[in-house]
């Protein structure tokens, strides 16, 4: 059986700067995979290359056996890959409800959308209270919830989450990770990028450590969490 | 009283004209954050192409059938939509990721190209023409001894209908939702499955069709069509642009409000203050607005997000 997502020898350069230098990993259906690493290690770039926002200079990305190279971002979504971008990227000029609608942009099954919307609002009850509100007026945590809920409305087979903990208070981070865990349990495969290695390794099955554009370590999340070098570098344990 | 009603009527018709043109500026700015300086040339094209279509259909003289005006209007709008689509596809799309200045210079280039190509003999030629009367000359009704001709009523009614239609499209349809999403962030919209290029193309086509409606109505009202590089066209476009900025560029309702305000100042300034200075009043309002409320009447000041 081939993996749901295969990233093979991915190279990305911005101008003359090499952001990724040969990253390879695979995501099996049903898994939660996390990419951890410091700021600037290339985590976000990896996700952007997968969802078609940046063109790799070398290497390949295959989703469900088919190459995503040269496929426009909106067509990648249609194949079942949904990306909740870093910095939340909600449409601040649209209402919460409209943001959710846009998440289901490519779908035409009205009943299915209604059901998924209901489910997303059950996962994030705070959004239900704010449906008519302009999304720009939400708190940071609520915006992150909206970004995840919106990505779920595409009914993805694979969900890419970019730094969901960024800039949020610890209680909110805990709440969001609890929901991420729940989403995974319901059968959505997740590729999670995080600086917060502690939280990420708690929910993930497998972790990869990214340093200056290269994967330096890979293993079951629980082993990485117990690894001395990683504990020192990313978990703040001395 | 008669003078006042007359000026009010002029304000309404001129405001409608500015509104139709201003909407094109505002739609394109709203979605791509760039001023399409070739927009006024699409207005000119719309007027001239309507003239050509009316001639080709044999409606150049008097006594054309009642459906002549709608047919010419729709064909001119379609032709201009095609022109807008082509301009975006060939000139602006390749520069989507380039610095704003490059696109701006390209827009000026496109504008010069259209102005000069329009004078080619094979296109519209160098001499002014008279737009045929496609609407009855007879006044439709009278208000306070001021006769209101068909063309004025058509101008206002059509503009109101198009603005309502546009408002509905932008705020009540899936396409409008996608337009607003692209306006906030092209990349995020693409991540949600929105076909960004297609949405941008459609936006250009809508803006250009509205510009053509403005051009055709201008022709029907004022009759004389000057050659495509005439400064009169540029001034018309420029005032509509001022209207869009004063109303708050990027905002549909703002463009309409700005258009009526600019027309009011121009018409009443000329009527009661000095008939020589209407342009001074218009651009004076722009300067005052930029000084005290740079985002425009209905525009929201952009806040840098963290």
Interface residues (C-beta under 8 A of the other chain):
Chain A: X51 X52 X53 X72 X73 X74 X77 X78 X82 X83 X85 X89 X90 X91 X92 X93 X94 X98 X101 X102 X103 X105 X106 X150 X154
Chain B: X174 X177 X178 X180 X181 X183 X184 X185 X187 X188 X189 X190 X191 X192 X193 X194 X195 X196 X305
